Amino acid sequence: MCELKKLNHHAINRGTIGAIVGEVSMQVSESTKPSVYPSAIVIRKDTDEPGEGFWGLDSGTHPPDKVARSDRKSRLSEYQQKIFNNSWGCDCV
């Protein structure tokens, strides 16, 4: 968000970023079987973890809201591996 503001995108805020990330997650969740949900994870700089709202998401085959607090670190690692190692089949650059 800060980098976009440096490029004169002053209307960018947390809500804008959240809407973009949410849309990406929903589209990927709907197009992958089984769903790799969430497909976009925003990690907080101060804690190196997603915010509490992330753990309330209830969509997909392995939704974060079903993860016990004690398993969050390992499940986050699992989500990240699925997201980063998935061949999305797009012409993304």
N, C-alpha and C positions, 0 to 999 in steps of 0.2 A: 504494500500500500504506500509506504514512504517513497519507494523508488518510482512508482507511478506519479506521485505528486511532484517529484523532482522533474518529471517530464511534462509538467504543466497540466496534468489531469487532476485538477483541484477538487472536482466533485466526487472523487473516489473516497469512500469511507468504509468502515467495517461492515455496514449493511450491504454496500455494493459488492464487496468481496464475498461476503456470505451468500448473497444471491447467486453469484457466478459459480462458486464452489458447490452450492446446493444443486444447481441445474446440471452441472457436470456429473455429480454423484447420481442423480436420478436417471439421467440418460444412460450412463454406463451400467447402472444396476438393472435397467430394463433390457439392455442389449446383450448382457452376458449371462450365460447359463452354466453353472449356478451363478447367481449374482455375486459380484465382487463388490460388496457394499460395506463401507463407503468407499468410493473411488477417489475422492479428494479429501485429504486430511490437512487441516491447518494446525501446525504445531506452534505453541506459544514459545516465544523466545526466552521468557523468564523461567519457565518450568520444564521446557523441552518435552512437553506433553500437550495433547489437545485439551481444550477447555471442557468443563463439565457438560455442556450441551451436547458434545460429541457422544458421550456415554449414554445419552437418552435417545439416540436414534434407534428406531424400531423396524427398519425395513431390511430386506435382503435375507440371505440364507444364514448369515451369522451376525445378527444385529448387535451393535455395541450395548444396547440396553440389557442384554442377557449376560453380560460379562461381569463376573464377580470382581469387586474392587481389588482383591488380591491377585487376580489374573490379568489386570489391565496392561501391565508392561509387556507381558509375553503376547497377548492378543494384539496389541498395537503393532508389535514387530511382525506378527503374522499378516495383519492387514497391509502393512507397508510392503512386505515381500510380494504379496499377491498383486498389489497395484503396480509396483515398479517392475516386476518381472513378467507381467502379462503382455502378450503380443496383441495390442489393441486393433491391429489391422487397419490403421488409418494412415493418411499421408501427412501426418503431423510432422512439423519441423522443430 
